[in-house]
Amino acid sequence: MIIVCCRVPVELTPLGDWLGEVADDLVIVTSAERAAGYQGAAREVVAVEDYSSTPDVIEVLRHLCRRESVTAIVHVTEEDILRVAQVRAEFGIPGLDASAALAFRDKATMKAQVSGVTVPAHHTPTDAADGERFAERVGWPIVVKPRFGYASTDVRVVADAVALRDQLSDRPYDDLLLEEFVPGAVFHVDGVMESGQVLWACPSKYVDTPLAYLEARPLGSVQLDDGPLAERLVEFADTVAATMPKTPWSMFHLEVIEHADTKELYFCEVAARLGGGHIPQALTLRTGVNPARAWLRQQSGLDPEVEALALDGDRFGFLLVPPKSGRLLGIEEQPLPDYVCEHHVDVTLDRTASAAASSIDTALSYIVTGPSETVVEQRLAVCAQLATTTLHWGEER
C-alpha cells in the first residue's frame, strides 16, 4: 500500500492521473473538505475531520500501517513533513527520516545545522527579559517568528521592547525564534536536491516581501535572468544542501536575503518541499515539467519522468493579491493582456472576508510571462493595478 497525505485541492494535485499506475494500491489521507474531490482516484480515501490536528493524522497513519504492509508514505505540504516522518520511523518505511525532517522544519535546528553561509543572529528566548537582552545586543528591529511556522504566518518585525513584550505575551516559548532583522530584497531558489547535492535549481526574486500581507499589499515573484546574482544564489543553494541532512530525491524551497547595503547573502530558511503560492505553476510553465507531479511520483516509487530540466526561454512570475477585511460587493471583469498566462479569482460575491493571515492567502492571482525578469516585473505591476479595479469591497454587514 502507498499512502499519500494531501490536503491540496484535487484541481492542483490530480492524484488519479499522476499516480494512475498504482491506483489500486493507493490510499489518500486528506481533509474532510477535500475528500469528495479525490473519490475514485484511489482504492480508498480517508477523510480526517480536523486535518490540522497532528495526533489525529498520526493515528490514521498508524492504523493504516498496522492494517497492512505500507511501502511509502508521501508528504506534500509543510504540515505533513514531521508527522509523516515520525510514522515512517515507527514502521521502518523509507523516505525523509525524522531527524532530517526536524532540521527542515524547526528553524532553530535548521539555523544551527547549516554552515558555510551567513546566518542572521538568532535566539530562542526563555522569557521576555531574555528576548529583550538579545534584541539590545543585535539591535532593533528584530524578527519574531514561530520555529515551526510556514507561509510567513505569525511572523512579525518589532521595533522596541514594548512591541516585543506584546508579541511574546501569548506565544509558546517552545515554538519561538527571535532573529536579527536583515534589510534587503528576498529571493527564493526552488529545485531538486538529493544526498546533499542540488540537481536542478531556479532562482527567483520576491516582489515586495513575504510579509507584505500584513499591510494588505500583493506579493509577487519573478524568475531571474541568467547572470552573476542568479549564479550566486544557486551556489548558495549548493552550500546549504551540502550542510543540511541528506535527503532522498526531493523538491526544496530556499529563501535568501541580500543585504541592502553590503549585498551579502543571508540564509533565511530552507524546506524539503515545493515552494508555496504559484511557484509550482511558474516552474511548470518555465520547464514544461510539473514539479509537484514529479515529486509525488518519485515518493510513490514511480519514475518521476524528469530529464534535465531546461531553463532557457521566457521568464515567468506571479502575483498574489490578498483579500481585504469586509464584504465583497462586486467583481468587475477586466480585459487581460495577452501576457497573462493564468488568472484566478479566489473569492465569491457577498462573501465576508478577513485580512490575509499568511503570505499565500489570496483574493486574486495572476501568472505572467515575458522575455526578461524586468519585463515580467513591469507586467506584474500592471496586474497589481488591474486588481485595484477588479474587486469592490464594502463594510461588513
N, C-alpha and C positions, 0 to 999 in steps of 0.2 A: 504494500500500500504506500502511496505517496500522498502526503498531506500538504495542502497549500493554505497558509494563513493569509487572508487577503480581505481587507475592508474597503478596497478601492472599487468604485463602480464598474460594472461589467463592461460599460462602453469604453473604458480606458484599459482594462485588462480582460479581454475576451478569452478566458482560460479554456473554454471548449474548443476554440480554434487553435490557440497556441500550443495546447498540450493534448491535442486530439489523439495522438498515438497511444497515450496511457489513460485515456478517459475511463476505461473500465476498471482501472486500479487507483483512481483519483478520488480523494475526499477533500472538499473545500470547507474550511472553517472560516466563517465570516460573521459580520454583524447582522442583527435581525433585520435592519432596514435594507441590507444588500442581498439577502438570501434569495429572494424571489428571482432576481436577475440572473442568478447562477444555476437555477434549476435546469436540469438537462445537460449541463456542461460536465458533469462528473457522475460517478455512481452514487454519491451521497453528498449532500450539502448540510452542514451542521451550523445552525444559527445560534450565536451566543447573544443573549439578551442585552448584556452590558459588556460590549467588546472592549471597553476601556479598562475593565477590571482584569488585572493580570492574574489573580487567583482563579477566576472563572475560566479564562482561556487555558491556563495551565492544566486545570482539572480536565477539561475537554480533551486536550492533547494526551494527557496521561491515560485517560480512558481508552482512547483510540489505540495507543501504543500497547496497552495491556491486552486489548481485544484481538489484535493480530500483528504480524510482523510488518514493521514500517521501514522502508529503505531510505526515505528522505522526508524532511520537514522543511518546507520552503517559506522564507520570510520575504515580505515585500516592503513594508513601511517600518519606520523607526520604532514604533511602539512594540513591534513583534520581535525585534532582534534579540533582546535579553531573554525573554520568556521562551522563545523557541530554542535558543542556545542551551538554556537550563534543561529543557526536556530532552534535547539531543544527548546531553551529557548523561542524564539519568538512564537512558536506554541504549547508549552506545551507537547512536546514529551519526553518520558523518555529516560534516558541514562546519560552518563557523562555530568554533568552540566557545565555552562560557567565558574563559579568561580573555580571549581576543574580543569577544562581543562587549565585555565590560570596558575595555580600553577604547573601543569605538563609540561607546555610549556615555560614559562618565567623563565629563570634561576635565575634572581634576586628575583622574587617572591618565587620561589622554595627554594632557599637557606635561605630566611627569614622564610619560613614555617617550614622546617624540624628542629627537635630538638632531643636531646639525642644522637647525634653523632657529630664527629668533622667535621667542615666545614672550608675549606680554607678561609682566609681573602679575602674579595671581595668588589667591589665598582662600582657604576655607575657614571662615571665622567661627569661633566658638560662642561669641555673643556680640552685641552691638559695639561695646567698647573695643573689642578686639578688631572688629571691622573698621572702626574709626582710626585706630592706630595704623592699620595697613594703608588706608586712604591718605593719611597725613604723610606717610613715608613715601608713597609713589606719586602723590599729588592728585588734586581734584581736577576734573571729574573722574569718577570710576564707573565701571560697568557692574551691574548686579544681574546675575543670571542663574537659572536652575542648572544643576550639574547634569541632569538627565533630560533637559528640555530639547525641543526642536521647533523649527519654523519660527524662531525668534519669540516664541510665546513667553511672556513674563520676563523679558529682558528689558532692563531699564538703565539709562545713564543718569547718575545722580551727581549733583554739583556741590553738595555740602553735607555736614553732619546731620542736620535736621531731616533732609530728604533721605539720607541713608537709614536713620533710625526708623523713619516711616516705612521704608521698604522692608526692613528686617523684622518689623513688628509681627507680621503674620506669615513669615516664610519658615519652613522647616530647615534647620541648620544642616541636616544630613543631605539636603538637596540644594546646596547653596554655594556659589562661587563668586568671589569678587575679583575683578580684573582691572589692570591698568587700562585707561582709555587711550587708544591709538587713533589719532585723527588721520583721515585719508580715505581714498577710494577702496571699495571692497570688490574683490574678484572671486570667481569660483572656477575650479578645474574639475571636470567630470570625465570619467572614463572607466577603464577596466584595469584592475590590479590582480596579481596572483603571486603568492610566495614572496612578497616583498618587492615585486617589480611592477612598474606601470607598463602595461601592454599597449595602451592607447589612451590619449587624453585630448580634451578640447577645452582650452581656456576661454573664459568669458568675463565680462565686467558688468557688475550691477549698475543700473542707472538709478541714482539715489542709493539708499542702503536698505538692508532688510528691516530696519527699524522705522521705515517711512510710514508704515501703517499706524504708528502711534499718533501721527498727525494727519491721518486720512489721506496721505499722498500715495500716488501709484508707485509700484515697484516694477522696474524693468530689468532686462538683462540683454546683453549684446555679445555675440561671439566675436572674439578678437581677430584682427588681421594678423598674418604672419609677421614676425618682427622680433626685436630684442625683448620686449616685455612678455610676449607670448612664450618665448623660449625660456625666460627666467621663471615664469610660472610653472611650466612643465618640468623644469629642473627641480624646482621647489617640491613639486608633487613626487618626483623620483626620490628625493631625500626623505620625505615624510613616509612614503610607502616602505622604504628600506628600514626605517627605525620603528615603525609600528609592528604589532604582532602579525605574523604571516597569516595570510588568508587563502582559502580556495579561490578559484576564479570568481571575481566579484566586481560589481559596479562600485565606484566610490564617488564621493562628493566632498571636495576640499574647499574651504573658504580661507582667503588670504587678504590681508590689509596691506596696502602700500602707503607707508607713512607720508603724509602730505608735504613735509619739509625735507626729510632725509632720503625719501624714495626707497628706504629699506623695506623688505617684505617681512611681514609678521604673520606667524601662524595663528589662525583663529580656531578652526576645528576641522575634523575630518570624520566622515561617516562611511560605513561599509554598506552603502545602499545607493540607489538613484537619488539625484537631486530632486527637490520638490518644484512646485509651481509648474511652469510649462517647459522645464529643462528637457524632459524626455521627448516631448513633441518637437522641440527645436533641434535636438540631436537627430531625431528620425528624419527630419526634412534635410538636414545637412549631409547625412551619411547614407540615407536610403535603408538603414537598418534600425528597427525599433529596439532600443536598448533594454526596455522592460521585457519584451518577448524573449530576447536572447538570454537575459539573466534568469528568468523563470524557467526556461528550458534547461539551462545548464544546471541549476539547482535540482531539477527533477531528474537528472541523469540522462537528458536528451542532448543531441547535438545543438549547440546554440546557433549554428548556421551563420557564423560570423567569420568572414575573411578579414584581411587587413582593411580597416575602415578608412575610406577616402575622406579627406577634409578639404579638398580643393573646391573651387567654385564659390558661389554666393554665400554670404553670411546670413544668419537668422537671429531674431531677437523676439522677446515677448514683453508684454506689459500687463500687469495685474492691477486693476482699479478696485480699491476697497469699497465696501458699502458705507453709506452714511447712517447715522443714527436717526431713525424716523420711519415714515411710511412712504413707500414708492408709489407715486401718483401717476407717473407716465413713463412710457418707453417710446422714444421717438426714433424711428428707423432712419439711419443716415446712409447716404451713398458711400461705399467704402472704396478707397484707392485700390488699384489692381495689385499693389504690392502686399496687401493684407492676405496672408495665406489662410488664417483661421480667425474667427471672431465668435465669442461666446457671451451670451447674456445669462448670468448665473443667479438672477433674482427675478421674482414674479411681481406683477402688478398688485397693488393694495397689500403688499407684504410689509409687516413691521420688521425692520432690521435694526440690529445694533451695530456699533462701530466694530471694525475688524479686531479680532482677538489674536491674530497671528499674521505673519508676513504673506501667507498664501490664502487668506480669506479674500474672496473676490466677488464683485458685482458684475464687472465686465472684464473681458480679457481679449488681447489681440496677439497674433503672431505675424511678424512681417519679415520680408526678405529684402536684400539689397546687395550691391556689388562690393561693399566695404562696411566696416564697423561704423564709420562716420555717417554714411548714408542711412544705415539701419537705425542708428540713434536719432537722426533727424526725423525719420519716418515714425518712430515711436512717439516723438514729441507731437507730431500731427495727430496721432491716435489719442494721446492724452487730451488734446484739445477737443477732439470729436466726443470723447467721453463726457465732457462737461455739459454737452447739449443733448446727450442721448437719454440720460436718466434724470427724472424730475422728482425730487424728494420734498416731502412736506412734513409737518409736525405729526408726531404720533398721536393717534386718537385716544 
